[in-house]
Amino acid sequence: MIDDYISAKRSGDGDYRRAVISGQYPYLMALDDLVGSEAFSTETNLGVMEIPIASIAGTKTAGRQRSFARNFMPILNPRSEFAGKWSSLYDSAVREGIRDPILAYEYMGRFYVQEGNKRVSVSKYNGAVSILAKVIRLVPTRTGTRENNIYFEFVDFFKVSALYGINFSEEGKYRKLCEALHLSYTKPWTQDERRDVKAAFDRFSEAFHKKGGERLGMTDGDAFLVYLNIYGQKNLLEVSNAVIEENLQKSWNEYLNIDRDVQLVENPDVLKKSTGFLEIFKTQDPPYTDRPLKVAFLYEKNMESSSWAYGHELGRNYIDSVFPDRVITEKFENCIDDTATGMAIDQAVKDGCELVFTTSGSMVEASVKAAIRYPNLRIMNCSVNTSYNSIRTYYGRMYEAKFLMGALAASVTEGNDLGYVELCPQYGTLANVNAFAIGASLINPYVRVHLKWSALEGRDWRKELRDENIVTISGPELTAPNKISREFGVYIVLDGDVLSNVATPVFDWGKFYEIIIRSVFDGSFDTATSRISHSHEALNFWFGMSSGVIDVIMSGQLNYPSRKMMGMLRNGVVSGRINPFDGELRCQTGMIKGPDSGRLSNEEIVGMRWLNDNVIGEIPPVRAFNRTAQDLIRMSGLITDF
């Protein structure tokens, strides 16, 4: 019908005018005009499949591009031969549908039509979301850019899913999507799995756009992954559209915050109660004057087997001793997965807890889900680079103590070689390694730090250090109570036996928890975090030695000169006069920054991906680590080389 052509042309004319006014090209883009043949390396025939119409970006050649506006609506005269053919195709599509597949070239996840532009136009006018197409993929040349890397991750994802339309703006997210779906990233999915994922994605996208999600400047895939991490795929398949929209409303702040930087708060003074002019006239009592505050601590493992859980348990015991009448604490051990963590938080809420500390980064997604279920519950997760708005996170500037430990290790060893043992590369760990190496080089400019990753598959770091004749080693901060071992802190080994522990850095979690709980008592926690967390930024309390959260314990047998050196360096770090990342920095491949430059920013310190020039070792790919370490690395997001 010519009336429908005129209606479609009206839409095309409007899109054409908007493009001209804004200075954009008003016709369909032609792939041959956008890129040359050198931009892609090979062609791959993918066969016939359904492709999303929203991903069709233009034509392959310039032949018919000026017959359509950018939105694929026609713009030629209604009395033209083209208009008659378009109308005839429309009538046929209404009666029988469009059966013949178009021919489209796919390049970087977008489609460019070689044959079937009118079929695309009619289908889009009729509101179709997909169209049958014979697809030829133009495989781009690898360039190493972010966009290029994301595309090749999509190619791997497509091999298992055969799905188009789920796009991401950051590297590493296709693998994270598979993990959230509990599906393989390497083995092809079944037809049922592909159908269910497509159905879940389509339902989410419809609800997301209905709420105006396109205004947030993120891809549907980015938002889909956030939703899956909070609610799971089953939610999208088994609940009504109204429930999906309600869930989106509850978790909307997480979409506002996606991929934004984490605001690192260094100074606990921000949590001190304000004494502004208006505060003088307030007459209400601060909270918790007539009842105790109930606080829950969740541990990933149990205290007997985990030094990390043991350290936080010491912090809980400290809180019990500092606030014997004002705080009631309880602990939940073995929160090994999201289900166990969620159940523990549910029980804590039933017990009347108003503040929950989840002490492992592996609990962050369960923490966010719980925060959405219980909007009045304060939840803090012990991690450093998780960008969620519903919870607050915390960690310590351990690199400050490692800097001191490096200087001390260099002062007590006779040679030029030190060992440094780390579990795996997560956010903050490379800062610890580099700070140790920089501290050591201040005492001995010829020192070499041999870096070993204890979670590497098939590697024996103890044997490697022994074969390299290294006797002074920096190990973990603590050992678990049930493990009889002195391989912690800086220690000296001879013939396989630890002769002495020189010193150890410590997280004094009790001091941190005291700071937070006092701020809750005087009402400043909520007001301060709202004040310093603006524009829906994620907030991390990243306290260091100046707050007492991080410190160093030295052996009583350490000699006087070493103690004096440590005291001087410690005072400099606490006062802020000394920072290992001030001035000139050199990595294994060259200069990071010159001698007259300032110190690195907090974000650069936390997210550094380089090793100091006196470090002997490398940052291995994630696949080289054991399964537990791989899970930790994926959670921290530091490395995407899988």
Secondary structure, 3 states (H helix, E strand, C coil): CHHHHHHHHHHHHHHHHHHHHCCCCCECEEHHHHCCHHHEEEEEEEEEEEEEHHHEEEECCCCCHHHEECCCCECCCCCCHHHHHHHHHHHHHHHHCCCCCEEEEEECCEEEEEECHHHHHHHHHCCCCEEEEEEEEEEECCCCCHHHHHHHHHHHHHHHHCCCCCCCCCCCHHHHHHHHHCCCCCCCCCHHHHHHHHHHHHHHHHHHHHCCHHHHCCCHHHHHHHHHHHHCHHHHHHCCHHHHHHHHHHCHHHHHHCCCCEEEECCHHHHCCCCCHHHHHCCCCCCCCCCCEEEEEECCCCCCCCHHHHHHHHHHHHHHHHCCCCEEEEEECCCCCHHHHHHHHHHHHHCCCCEEEECCHHHHHHHHHHHHHCCCCEEEEECCCCCCCCCEEEEECHHHHHHHHHHHHHHHCCCCEEEEEECCCCCCHHHHHHHHHHHHHHHCCCCEEEEEECCECCCCHHHHHHHCCCCEEECCCCCCCCCCCCCCCEEEEECCEEEEEEEEEEECHHHHHHHHHHHHHCCHHHHHHHHHCCCCCEEEEEECHHHCCEEEEECCCCCHHHHHHHHHHHHHHHHCCCCCCCCCEEECCEEEECCCCCCCCHHHHHCCCCCECCEECCCCCHHHECHHHHHHHHHHCCCCCC
